[in-house]
Amino acid sequence: MDMEYSSEARAALTEASEGCVLTAYPDPGTGGAPWTIGYGHTDGVQQGDTCTQSQADAWLAEDVETAVADVNQYVQPQLTQDQFDACVDFTFNCGVGNFNSSTLCRLLNAGDYAGADAEFAKWVNGGGRVLPGLVKRRALEAAWFNTGA
């Protein structure tokens, strides 16, 4: 049975982790591509693009649904709601291709939940350096995954 992202509180944390910017900005890790707008939306975004708050909200909903569908499709064992939510936020931030090919996903599918949990902390780099915002976000995801905190 497919799961859904669990609550407005979790969605609000995704929003807060991303922040909302209505003018395209460069990736913090690369200083360039991929260009991002709204709440972390990158599809088709180019330097100089702008959007309205309504468009940013719509993209957020679409991008979260893409992450939800991806986790439902690629994770075989049943997850707790908290584990699912952590994986959705991770997928939203890192991208579906990165999640699908990740050791985190492979370990989940092997039933190695402790090993999967340890993988969150490995995804904190951007542009070859550790980004403090990603360290914080991955710690939050790991807390969700383990305890629902």
Sine and cosine of phi, psi and omega as CSV:
sin_phi,cos_phi,sin_psi,cos_psi,sin_omega,cos_omega
0.00,0.00,0.75,-0.67,-0.01,-1.00
-0.95,0.31,0.58,-0.82,0.00,-1.00
-0.97,-0.24,0.29,-0.96,0.07,-1.00
-0.87,-0.50,0.39,-0.92,0.11,-0.99
-0.88,0.48,0.72,-0.69,-0.37,-0.93
-0.98,0.19,-0.52,0.85,-0.15,-0.99
-0.37,-0.93,0.27,-0.96,0.08,-1.00
-0.90,0.44,-0.54,0.84,0.00,-1.00
-0.89,0.46,-0.68,0.74,0.02,-1.00
-0.93,0.37,-0.66,0.75,0.03,-1.00
-0.89,0.46,-0.61,0.79,0.03,-1.00
-0.90,0.43,-0.57,0.82,0.04,-1.00
-0.93,0.36,-0.60,0.80,0.09,-1.00
-0.89,0.46,-0.72,0.70,0.04,-1.00
-0.86,0.52,-0.72,0.69,-0.04,-1.00
-0.91,0.41,-0.61,0.79,0.01,-1.00
-0.91,0.41,-0.60,0.80,-0.01,-1.00
-0.99,0.15,-0.67,0.75,-0.18,-0.98
0.96,0.28,0.31,-0.95,0.01,-1.00
-0.85,-0.53,0.85,-0.53,0.03,-1.00
-0.79,-0.61,0.82,-0.57,-0.11,-0.99
-1.00,0.01,0.04,1.00,0.10,-1.00
-0.85,-0.53,0.71,-0.71,-0.04,-1.00
-0.82,0.57,0.67,-0.75,0.01,-1.00
-0.73,-0.68,0.43,-0.90,-0.03,-1.00
-0.96,0.28,0.43,-0.90,0.09,-1.00
-0.84,0.55,0.75,-0.67,-0.04,-1.00
-0.88,0.47,-0.46,0.89,-0.01,-1.00
-0.99,0.17,-0.63,0.78,-0.09,-1.00
-0.99,-0.15,-0.39,0.92,-0.10,-0.99
0.97,0.26,0.16,0.99,0.00,-1.00
-0.45,-0.90,-0.78,-0.62,-0.02,-1.00
-0.91,0.41,0.55,-0.83,-0.04,1.00
-0.98,0.18,0.66,-0.75,0.08,-1.00
-0.96,0.28,0.56,-0.83,-0.14,-0.99
-0.77,-0.64,0.52,-0.86,0.03,-1.00
-0.54,-0.84,0.36,-0.93,0.01,-1.00
0.91,0.41,-0.74,-0.68,0.01,-1.00
-0.99,-0.15,0.89,0.47,0.07,-1.00
0.99,0.14,0.30,0.96,0.00,-1.00
-0.98,0.21,0.75,-0.66,-0.04,-1.00
-0.84,-0.55,-0.28,0.96,-0.11,-0.99
-0.89,0.46,0.92,-0.38,0.05,-1.00
0.97,0.25,0.12,0.99,-0.07,-1.00
-0.98,0.20,0.70,-0.71,0.03,-1.00
-0.80,-0.61,0.39,-0.92,0.05,-1.00
-0.80,0.60,0.70,-0.71,0.02,-1.00
1.00,-0.06,-0.21,0.98,0.02,-1.00
-0.91,0.41,0.51,-0.86,0.13,-0.99
-0.74,-0.67,0.27,-0.96,0.07,-1.00
-0.50,-0.87,0.22,-0.98,0.09,-1.00
-1.00,-0.01,0.23,-0.97,0.08,-1.00
-0.88,0.48,-0.63,0.78,0.02,-1.00
-0.88,0.48,-0.66,0.75,0.03,-1.00
-0.92,0.39,-0.65,0.76,0.04,-1.00
-0.87,0.49,-0.68,0.73,0.02,-1.00
-0.90,0.45,-0.67,0.74,0.01,-1.00
-0.91,0.42,-0.70,0.71,0.04,-1.00
-0.88,0.48,-0.64,0.77,0.02,-1.00
-0.86,0.51,-0.75,0.66,0.00,-1.00
-0.87,0.50,-0.69,0.72,0.01,-1.00
-0.90,0.43,-0.70,0.72,-0.05,-1.00
-0.93,0.37,-0.60,0.80,0.07,-1.00
-0.91,0.41,-0.68,0.73,0.01,-1.00
-0.89,0.46,-0.60,0.80,0.07,-1.00
-0.88,0.47,-0.69,0.72,0.02,-1.00
-0.91,0.41,-0.67,0.75,0.04,-1.00
-0.86,0.52,-0.76,0.65,-0.02,-1.00
-0.88,0.47,-0.63,0.77,-0.02,-1.00
-0.91,0.42,-0.73,0.68,0.01,-1.00
-0.89,0.46,-0.67,0.74,0.05,-1.00
-0.87,0.50,-0.60,0.80,-0.05,-1.00
-0.98,0.21,-0.64,0.77,-0.19,-0.98
-0.99,-0.17,-0.23,0.97,0.05,-1.00
-0.98,-0.18,0.87,-0.49,-0.09,-1.00
-0.99,0.11,-0.73,0.69,-0.03,-1.00
-0.95,0.30,0.41,-0.91,0.07,-1.00
-0.93,0.38,0.75,-0.66,0.05,-1.00
-0.97,-0.26,0.40,-0.92,0.20,-0.98
-0.94,0.34,0.26,-0.97,0.04,-1.00
-0.86,0.50,-0.65,0.76,-0.01,-1.00
-0.92,0.40,-0.65,0.76,0.06,-1.00
-0.89,0.45,-0.69,0.72,0.02,-1.00
-0.87,0.49,-0.74,0.67,-0.01,-1.00
-0.87,0.50,-0.66,0.75,0.03,-1.00
-0.89,0.46,-0.68,0.74,0.01,-1.00
-0.92,0.39,-0.59,0.80,0.04,-1.00
-0.90,0.43,-0.73,0.69,0.00,-1.00
-0.89,0.46,-0.67,0.74,0.04,-1.00
-0.86,0.51,-0.74,0.67,-0.02,-1.00
-0.90,0.43,-0.67,0.75,0.06,-1.00
-0.82,0.57,-0.71,0.70,-0.08,-1.00
-0.98,0.20,-0.66,0.75,-0.10,-0.99
-1.00,-0.02,-0.37,0.93,-0.01,-1.00
0.98,-0.21,0.51,-0.86,-0.07,-1.00
-0.90,0.43,-0.66,0.75,0.00,-1.00
-0.89,0.46,-0.66,0.75,0.03,-1.00
-0.91,0.42,-0.67,0.74,0.03,-1.00
-0.90,0.45,-0.75,0.66,-0.09,-1.00
-0.87,0.50,-0.57,0.82,-0.04,-1.00
-0.99,-0.11,0.09,1.00,-0.10,-1.00
-0.98,0.19,0.42,-0.91,0.15,-0.99
-0.89,0.45,-0.56,0.83,0.04,-1.00
-0.82,0.57,-0.77,0.64,0.00,-1.00
-0.91,0.42,-0.68,0.73,-0.01,-1.00
-0.87,0.49,-0.70,0.72,0.00,-1.00
-0.92,0.38,-0.62,0.78,0.09,-1.00
-0.85,0.53,-0.72,0.69,-0.03,-1.00
-0.93,0.38,-0.37,0.93,0.08,-1.00
-1.00,0.05,-0.05,1.00,-0.01,-1.00
0.99,0.15,0.22,0.98,-0.01,-1.00
-1.00,-0.07,0.99,0.15,-0.07,-1.00
-0.93,0.36,-0.60,0.80,0.04,-1.00
-0.91,0.42,-0.67,0.74,0.04,-1.00
-0.91,0.42,-0.65,0.76,0.03,-1.00
-0.89,0.45,-0.67,0.74,0.01,-1.00
-0.85,0.53,-0.66,0.75,-0.02,-1.00
-0.92,0.40,-0.35,0.94,-0.03,-1.00
-0.95,0.30,-0.49,0.87,-0.03,-1.00
-0.80,0.60,-0.72,0.70,-0.08,-1.00
-0.92,0.39,-0.22,0.98,-0.01,-1.00
-0.99,0.11,-0.20,0.98,-0.08,-1.00
-0.97,-0.23,0.87,0.50,-0.08,-1.00
-0.85,-0.53,0.12,0.99,-0.06,-1.00
-0.98,-0.21,0.52,-0.85,0.13,-0.99
-0.52,-0.85,0.78,-0.62,0.00,-1.00
0.89,0.46,0.50,0.86,0.05,-1.00
0.99,0.16,0.18,0.98,0.02,-1.00
-0.64,-0.77,0.38,-0.92,0.03,-1.00
-0.96,0.29,0.76,-0.64,0.03,-1.00
-0.96,-0.27,0.87,-0.50,-0.06,-1.00
-0.82,0.57,-0.59,0.81,0.02,-1.00
-0.89,0.45,-0.58,0.82,0.04,-1.00
-0.96,0.27,-0.57,0.82,0.06,-1.00
-0.86,0.51,-0.73,0.68,0.00,-1.00
-0.89,0.45,-0.71,0.71,-0.03,-1.00
-0.90,0.43,-0.70,0.72,0.00,-1.00
-0.91,0.42,-0.58,0.81,0.06,-1.00
-0.90,0.43,-0.65,0.76,0.04,-1.00
-0.90,0.43,-0.71,0.70,0.02,-1.00
-0.88,0.48,-0.68,0.74,0.02,-1.00
-0.89,0.45,-0.62,0.79,0.04,-1.00
-0.90,0.43,-0.67,0.74,0.07,-1.00
-0.87,0.50,-0.74,0.67,-0.08,-1.00
-0.85,0.52,-0.64,0.77,-0.09,-1.00
-1.00,0.04,-0.65,0.76,-0.19,-0.98
-0.74,-0.67,-0.16,0.99,-0.09,-1.00
0.97,0.24,0.29,0.96,-0.05,-1.00
-0.92,0.39,0.00,0.00,0.00,0.00
